[in-house]
């Protein structure tokens, strides 16, 4: 029986792979063992691992990378911008009055069904720093570094429920299946450290909503998904050797598994197998790099006092200190998720403890990065999937809460090429609608990529016959907030 042209092609391909030394996977493995880091320089956009299709990559052109690394602080649930960043005297004056008819007409909220009352902030605001930016009294530590921050007070999104809005905030799309922001950046820029992942995730609390899809790689090679680090027990699950297995034996087992994977790759040509080989090797190297990274004993006492850290404990403060240590070691994207900001009820009781947990370590992180000369090349982002309404959810009383608000909320950024002590965008006197410089989530992503030296329209990936990108078919760079 004569072979078909497809069978001949498959046989020739298999023979080529098997006869090329150890095959493509072997070459990749040899490169890893030799210590060659496949990290792309900012702006060069070389993918850092084999991909199932040829990516469309941008030329550096006139894009000047302002940042090399990102620390992305996601306050899961949506902090109330009305009580933290947006001082609205008129809203306070009209506290308890019915929401204006013209604002209520056609409005769709997550939980509120009847026309609600306006809800002025119960917290005092004051101006701080040379910039005179107003902050709530709940943020005394952030007030000390306010002149390092750019506030974007005009964020908006289409999604008003947590999971779709979280997906939108991280993947640019309100449904499951797309790569996250950190994965796109890992894919576009690679890593500066061959012994640690390019994308690390740390969680405080149980992350509800979209869960690990907020750091998933979607259809990108799985080498670019976020790797979860823990501050309790083994830093990375399954990284430690099982009982009775020493490093030399682990090395022999890994070599045997890799040989089988190389044969399988040569047989079927699935690039995910090459990814698996490289990830096994990374995990082996991480066995040495991660314990050293997680050991805070070399940090002086004043650093622990600055952050409010307790070595060995699980806390958001510990994660902030670990984020600085990861940046020092060249990790490209560090994502800190903090659960507990969903204040549908009792803003006065729920918001202060969350601020006490996060305000000090976030300010300490900015101070620490600046002292070490790392803030200029590290972009720190604070934000969430949406904000909270300037109206009360439920009866207007001492335990009032706020519903989800997608049409106008606040994020801030520091370092990494953004202006210092600056406010971008503006809302109306009630904090309900944007009246100046609106920034959609797609615009935010385009701007962040630009700060890293990436043209958001050029960093694409072909999947199922279409070129995909983080910003889909939208996204405008907000150049007005660049330093």
C-alpha positions as CSV (number, residue, x, y, z in Angstrom):
1,X,0.0,0.0,0.0
2,X,1.4,3.4,-1.0
3,X,1.6,6.0,1.7
4,X,-0.5,9.2,1.3
5,X,1.4,12.5,1.0
6,X,0.3,13.3,4.6
7,X,1.9,10.1,5.8
8,X,5.1,10.8,3.9
9,X,5.2,14.3,5.4
10,X,4.7,12.9,8.9
11,X,7.3,10.2,8.5
12,X,9.9,12.7,7.2
13,X,9.1,15.1,10.0
14,X,9.5,12.4,12.6
15,X,12.8,11.2,11.1
16,X,14.1,14.8,11.0
17,X,13.2,15.3,14.7
18,X,14.7,12.1,15.8
19,X,17.9,12.5,13.8
20,X,18.5,16.1,15.0
21,X,20.8,15.3,17.9
22,X,18.2,14.9,20.7
23,X,15.5,16.7,18.7
24,X,14.0,20.1,19.3
25,X,13.3,19.4,22.9
26,X,16.8,18.2,23.5
27,X,18.2,21.4,22.0
28,X,16.0,23.4,24.2
29,X,16.9,21.4,27.3
30,X,20.6,21.7,26.5
31,X,20.2,25.4,26.2
32,X,18.6,25.5,29.6
33,X,21.2,23.3,31.3
34,X,24.0,25.5,29.7
35,X,22.4,28.5,31.5
36,X,21.2,30.4,28.4
37,X,18.3,32.6,29.3
38,X,15.9,33.1,26.5
39,X,14.8,36.5,27.9
40,X,14.0,39.2,25.4
41,X,15.2,42.7,25.9
42,X,12.3,45.1,26.5
43,X,10.9,46.0,23.2
44,X,12.2,43.0,21.3
45,X,9.1,40.8,22.0
46,X,10.8,37.5,21.4
47,X,8.6,34.7,22.9
48,X,10.3,32.9,25.7
49,X,9.2,29.4,24.9
50,X,8.1,27.3,21.9
51,X,4.7,28.3,20.6
52,X,2.1,26.3,18.7
53,X,2.0,29.0,16.0
54,X,4.3,31.8,14.8
55,X,3.5,34.9,16.8
56,X,3.3,38.3,15.1
57,X,5.9,40.3,17.0
58,X,6.6,44.0,17.0
59,X,9.8,45.7,16.0
60,X,11.2,48.0,18.7
61,X,10.7,51.1,16.6
62,X,10.4,54.2,18.7
63,X,8.9,52.5,21.7
64,X,11.1,53.2,24.7
65,X,10.5,50.9,27.5
66,X,10.0,52.9,30.7
67,X,9.5,49.9,33.0
68,X,11.0,46.4,33.1
69,X,8.8,44.8,35.8
70,X,5.3,45.1,37.1
71,X,3.9,44.6,40.6
72,X,0.1,44.3,40.2
73,X,-1.9,44.7,43.4
74,X,-5.5,43.5,42.8
75,X,-7.9,44.3,45.7
76,X,-10.4,41.6,44.9
77,X,-14.0,42.7,45.3
78,X,-13.6,46.4,44.4
79,X,-12.4,49.0,47.0
80,X,-14.7,52.0,47.4
81,X,-13.2,54.9,45.5
82,X,-15.8,57.2,47.2
83,X,-14.3,56.4,50.6
84,X,-10.6,56.2,49.7
85,X,-9.7,58.4,46.7
86,X,-12.7,60.5,45.6
87,X,-13.7,63.4,47.9
88,X,-17.1,64.6,46.8
89,X,-18.4,67.4,49.0
90,X,-21.7,67.7,47.1
91,X,-22.3,64.0,47.6
92,X,-21.8,64.5,51.3
93,X,-24.2,67.4,51.3
94,X,-26.9,65.3,49.7
95,X,-26.3,62.3,51.8
96,X,-29.6,60.4,52.4
97,X,-31.4,62.0,49.5
98,X,-32.9,60.0,46.7
99,X,-30.6,59.4,43.7
100,X,-31.5,61.9,40.9
101,X,-34.1,60.5,38.5
102,X,-31.9,61.3,35.5
103,X,-29.1,59.1,36.9
104,X,-31.4,56.3,37.9
105,X,-33.3,56.0,34.6
106,X,-32.1,52.9,32.7
107,X,-29.4,52.1,35.3
108,X,-28.6,48.4,35.8
109,X,-26.8,47.4,39.0
110,X,-25.8,44.1,40.4
111,X,-28.0,44.0,43.5
112,X,-29.9,47.3,44.0
113,X,-33.4,47.2,42.4
114,X,-35.2,50.2,43.9
115,X,-34.1,53.8,43.4
116,X,-31.5,54.2,46.2
117,X,-30.4,57.0,48.4
118,X,-27.1,58.9,47.9
119,X,-24.4,57.9,50.4
120,X,-21.7,60.4,51.2
121,X,-18.4,59.1,52.6
122,X,-18.4,58.8,56.5
123,X,-14.6,59.3,56.4
124,X,-12.7,62.5,56.4
125,X,-10.4,63.5,53.5
126,X,-7.3,65.7,53.6
127,X,-4.7,67.0,51.1
128,X,-1.2,65.6,51.2
129,X,2.2,66.2,49.8
130,X,3.4,68.8,47.4
131,X,0.8,67.7,44.9
132,X,-2.1,68.4,47.4
133,X,-3.9,65.2,46.3
134,X,-6.8,64.3,48.6
135,X,-6.9,61.0,50.4
136,X,-9.1,59.4,53.0
137,X,-7.9,59.3,56.6
138,X,-8.0,55.5,56.1
139,X,-4.8,55.7,54.1
140,X,-2.2,57.5,56.4
141,X,0.8,55.6,55.0
142,X,-0.2,56.0,51.4
143,X,-0.4,59.7,52.1
144,X,3.3,59.7,52.8
145,X,4.1,58.6,49.3
146,X,1.2,60.3,47.4
147,X,3.7,62.4,45.4
148,X,5.0,59.2,43.8
149,X,1.5,58.2,42.5
150,X,-0.6,58.8,39.4
151,X,-4.3,58.4,40.1
152,X,-6.5,57.3,37.2
153,X,-10.0,58.4,38.4
154,X,-11.8,57.6,35.1
155,X,-11.6,53.8,34.8
156,X,-14.6,52.0,33.4
157,X,-15.7,48.6,32.2
158,X,-18.7,46.8,30.7
159,X,-18.9,44.2,33.4
160,X,-20.8,44.6,36.7
161,X,-20.4,41.2,38.3
162,X,-17.2,39.9,39.9
163,X,-16.1,37.0,37.7
164,X,-16.7,38.7,34.3
165,X,-15.2,42.0,35.6
166,X,-12.1,40.2,37.0
167,X,-11.6,38.4,33.7
168,X,-12.0,41.8,31.9
169,X,-9.5,43.4,34.2
170,X,-6.9,40.7,33.7
171,X,-7.6,39.3,30.3
172,X,-9.3,42.1,28.4
173,X,-12.4,39.9,27.8
174,X,-15.4,39.1,30.0
175,X,-15.4,35.3,29.4
176,X,-13.1,32.5,30.3
177,X,-10.4,31.2,28.0
178,X,-8.2,34.3,27.3
179,X,-4.6,34.7,28.5
180,X,-4.1,37.0,31.4
181,X,-2.1,40.2,31.4
182,X,0.8,38.6,33.2
183,X,0.9,35.8,30.7
184,X,0.9,38.2,27.7
185,X,3.8,40.1,29.3
186,X,5.7,36.9,30.0
187,X,5.1,35.8,26.4
188,X,6.2,39.1,25.0
189,X,9.3,39.8,27.2
190,X,10.4,36.6,28.7
191,X,12.3,36.4,32.0
192,X,15.4,37.9,33.4
193,X,16.0,35.0,35.7
194,X,16.4,31.4,34.5
195,X,15.8,30.0,38.0
196,X,12.4,31.6,38.7
197,X,9.2,31.9,36.7
198,X,8.6,35.1,34.8
199,X,5.1,35.4,36.3
200,X,4.5,34.9,40.0
201,X,1.2,35.1,41.9
202,X,0.5,35.5,45.6
203,X,-2.9,35.4,47.2
204,X,-4.2,36.6,50.5
205,X,-7.5,34.9,51.4
206,X,-9.5,32.6,49.2
207,X,-9.8,34.3,45.8
208,X,-13.5,34.2,44.8
209,X,-14.9,35.0,41.4
210,X,-12.8,34.2,38.4
211,X,-10.2,32.4,40.6
212,X,-7.0,31.2,38.8
213,X,-8.3,32.3,35.4
214,X,-7.0,35.7,36.5
215,X,-3.5,34.4,36.1
216,X,-4.1,31.6,33.5
217,X,-2.3,31.4,30.2
218,X,-5.4,30.7,28.1
219,X,-4.3,29.6,24.6
220,X,-0.7,30.8,25.1
221,X,1.9,28.1,25.9
222,X,1.3,27.1,29.6
223,X,4.9,28.1,30.4
224,X,3.5,31.6,30.6
225,X,0.8,31.0,33.2
226,X,1.2,32.5,36.7
227,X,3.0,30.3,39.3
228,X,1.4,30.5,42.7
229,X,3.8,31.2,45.6
230,X,2.6,30.6,49.1
231,X,3.9,32.1,52.4
232,X,2.8,29.1,54.4
233,X,4.3,25.6,54.0
234,X,6.1,24.7,50.8
235,X,6.4,28.0,48.8
236,X,5.4,26.2,45.6
237,X,3.3,23.0,45.7
238,X,5.1,19.8,44.9
239,X,8.4,21.5,44.5
240,X,10.0,19.7,47.4
241,X,11.4,16.2,47.0
242,X,9.3,13.4,48.4
243,X,10.6,11.6,51.4
244,X,13.5,9.3,50.5
245,X,14.3,11.2,47.3
246,X,17.6,13.2,47.3
247,X,18.6,15.7,44.6
248,X,20.8,13.3,42.7
249,X,18.0,10.8,42.4
250,X,15.5,13.5,41.5
251,X,17.9,14.5,38.7
252,X,18.0,10.9,37.4
253,X,14.2,10.6,37.5
254,X,13.9,13.9,35.7
255,X,16.4,12.9,33.0
256,X,14.4,9.7,32.4
257,X,11.1,11.5,32.1
258,X,12.6,14.1,29.8
259,X,14.0,11.4,27.5
260,X,10.5,9.9,27.2
261,X,9.0,13.4,26.6
262,X,11.6,14.0,23.9
263,X,10.6,10.8,22.1
264,X,6.9,11.7,22.4
265,X,7.6,15.2,21.1
266,X,9.4,13.8,18.1
267,X,6.5,11.4,17.5
268,X,3.6,13.8,17.7
269,X,5.1,17.3,17.5
270,X,3.0,18.8,20.3
271,X,4.8,22.0,21.5
272,X,3.2,21.6,24.9
273,X,5.6,18.7,25.5
274,X,8.5,21.0,24.9
275,X,6.9,23.4,27.4
276,X,6.6,20.5,29.9
277,X,10.3,19.7,29.5
278,X,11.4,23.3,30.1
279,X,9.0,23.5,33.1
280,X,10.4,20.4,34.7
281,X,13.9,21.9,34.4
282,X,12.7,25.2,35.8
283,X,11.2,23.3,38.8
284,X,14.5,21.6,39.4
285,X,16.3,24.8,39.5
286,X,13.7,26.4,41.7
287,X,14.4,23.9,44.4
288,X,17.5,25.9,45.1
289,X,16.3,29.4,44.2
290,X,13.0,29.5,46.0
291,X,14.1,28.6,49.5
292,X,16.7,31.4,49.4
293,X,14.1,33.8,48.0
294,X,11.6,33.0,50.8
295,X,14.2,33.3,53.6
296,X,13.6,36.7,55.2
297,X,16.4,36.2,57.7
298,X,18.7,38.4,55.7
299,X,16.3,41.4,55.9
300,X,17.2,43.9,58.6
301,X,14.9,44.7,61.4
302,X,14.0,48.2,60.0
303,X,12.6,46.6,56.9
304,X,10.3,44.4,58.9
305,X,9.3,47.4,60.9
306,X,8.7,49.4,57.6
307,X,6.4,46.7,56.1
308,X,4.9,45.4,59.3
309,X,6.0,41.9,58.4
310,X,6.3,38.8,60.6
311,X,8.6,36.2,59.1
312,X,6.9,32.8,58.7
313,X,3.4,34.2,58.8
314,X,0.9,34.5,56.0
315,X,0.0,38.1,55.3
316,X,-0.4,40.7,52.6
317,X,2.6,42.5,54.2
318,X,4.8,39.5,53.7
319,X,3.7,39.2,50.1
320,X,4.6,42.9,49.5
321,X,8.1,42.3,50.8
322,X,8.4,39.1,48.8
323,X,7.3,41.1,45.7
324,X,10.3,43.5,46.2
325,X,12.6,40.5,46.5
326,X,11.2,39.0,43.3
327,X,11.8,42.3,41.4
328,X,15.4,42.3,42.6
329,X,15.8,38.8,41.1
330,X,14.4,39.9,37.7
331,X,10.9,38.3,37.9
332,X,8.9,40.1,35.2
333,X,5.3,40.2,36.6
334,X,4.3,39.8,40.2
335,X,0.5,39.7,41.0
336,X,-0.8,40.1,44.5
337,X,-4.4,39.4,45.0
338,X,-6.1,40.4,48.3
339,X,-9.6,39.2,49.0
340,X,-12.2,41.0,51.1
341,X,-13.1,44.4,49.4
342,X,-16.7,43.5,48.5
343,X,-18.4,46.0,50.8
344,X,-22.1,45.5,50.0
345,X,-22.8,46.2,53.7
346,X,-21.2,48.0,56.6
347,X,-18.6,50.2,54.8
348,X,-17.8,51.9,58.1
349,X,-17.1,48.5,59.7
350,X,-15.5,46.6,56.8
351,X,-13.3,49.1,55.1
352,X,-11.0,50.3,57.9
353,X,-9.6,46.8,58.8
354,X,-8.8,46.1,55.1
355,X,-7.0,49.4,54.9
356,X,-5.0,48.6,58.1
357,X,-3.9,45.3,56.5
358,X,-2.8,46.9,53.2
359,X,-2.0,50.6,53.5
360,X,1.3,50.3,55.4
361,X,2.9,47.5,53.4
362,X,1.9,49.1,50.1
363,X,3.5,52.4,51.1
364,X,6.5,50.5,52.4
365,X,6.9,48.7,49.0
366,X,7.0,52.1,47.2
367,X,9.5,53.6,49.6
368,X,11.7,50.5,49.6
369,X,11.7,50.3,45.8
370,X,12.6,54.0,45.6
371,X,15.5,53.7,48.1
372,X,16.9,50.8,46.2
373,X,16.7,52.5,42.8
374,X,14.1,50.1,41.5
375,X,11.0,52.2,41.4
376,X,11.9,53.9,38.1
377,X,12.0,50.6,36.3
378,X,9.2,48.9,38.3
379,X,5.5,49.8,37.6
380,X,3.4,49.3,40.7
381,X,-0.4,49.1,39.9
382,X,-3.2,49.2,42.5
383,X,-6.7,48.5,41.3
384,X,-9.7,46.2,41.1
385,X,-12.3,44.8,38.7
386,X,-14.7,47.8,39.4
387,X,-15.5,50.4,42.1
388,X,-18.5,51.1,44.4
389,X,-21.6,53.2,43.9
390,X,-22.0,56.7,45.4
391,X,-25.4,55.4,46.5
392,X,-26.2,53.2,49.4
393,X,-27.2,49.5,49.1
394,X,-30.1,48.9,51.4
395,X,-31.4,51.4,53.9
396,X,-29.2,54.5,54.5
397,X,-28.0,53.8,58.0
398,X,-24.8,53.2,60.0
399,X,-24.3,49.8,58.4
400,X,-24.9,50.9,54.8
401,X,-22.9,49.4,52.0
402,X,-22.3,50.1,48.3
403,X,-23.1,48.1,45.2
404,X,-20.8,47.5,42.3
405,X,-20.0,50.5,40.1
406,X,-18.6,49.8,36.6
407,X,-19.0,53.3,35.1
408,X,-16.4,55.3,37.0
409,X,-13.8,54.1,39.5
410,X,-10.1,54.7,40.5
411,X,-6.9,52.9,40.2
412,X,-3.4,54.2,40.7
413,X,0.1,53.6,39.4
414,X,3.6,54.4,40.6
415,X,7.1,54.3,39.1
416,X,7.8,52.7,35.7
417,X,7.5,55.9,33.7
418,X,4.3,57.5,35.0
419,X,4.0,61.0,36.3
420,X,4.5,61.7,40.0
421,X,1.8,63.3,42.1
422,X,-0.7,63.4,39.2
423,X,-4.4,62.9,38.7
424,X,-5.7,61.6,35.3
425,X,-9.4,61.7,34.6
426,X,-12.3,63.2,36.5
427,X,-15.8,62.3,37.6
428,X,-18.9,64.5,38.2
429,X,-19.7,66.1,41.5
430,X,-21.5,62.9,42.7
431,X,-18.7,60.6,41.5
432,X,-21.1,58.8,39.2
433,X,-20.1,59.6,35.6
434,X,-16.7,60.3,34.0
435,X,-16.4,63.9,32.7
436,X,-12.8,64.0,31.6
437,X,-10.3,61.5,30.0
438,X,-12.2,58.2,30.3
439,X,-10.0,55.1,30.4
440,X,-11.5,51.8,29.5
441,X,-9.9,48.6,30.7
442,X,-8.6,48.0,27.1
443,X,-7.0,51.5,27.2
444,X,-5.4,50.7,30.6
445,X,-3.9,47.5,29.1
446,X,-2.6,49.3,26.1
447,X,-1.0,52.0,28.3
448,X,0.6,49.4,30.6
449,X,2.1,47.5,27.7
450,X,3.4,50.7,26.2
451,X,5.2,51.5,29.4
452,X,6.9,48.2,29.0
453,X,7.9,49.0,25.5
454,X,5.2,46.9,23.8
455,X,2.9,48.0,21.0
456,X,-0.4,46.5,22.1
457,X,-1.5,46.2,18.4
458,X,1.6,44.2,17.5
459,X,1.9,41.7,20.3
460,X,-0.5,39.1,18.9
461,X,-0.9,35.3,18.9
462,X,-2.5,33.2,16.2
463,X,-5.1,30.8,17.6
464,X,-7.8,28.9,15.7
465,X,-7.1,30.9,12.5
466,X,-7.2,34.3,14.1
467,X,-4.6,36.7,15.5
468,X,-5.6,37.5,19.1
469,X,-4.2,40.3,21.3
470,X,-4.8,41.5,24.9
471,X,-6.7,44.6,23.8
472,X,-8.7,42.7,21.2
473,X,-9.8,45.3,18.7
474,X,-9.7,48.3,21.0
475,X,-7.3,50.1,23.3
476,X,-5.8,53.6,23.2
477,X,-2.6,54.6,24.9
478,X,-3.0,57.3,27.6
479,X,0.1,59.2,26.9
480,X,-1.0,62.1,29.1
481,X,0.1,60.2,32.3
482,X,3.6,59.5,31.1
483,X,6.5,61.2,32.8
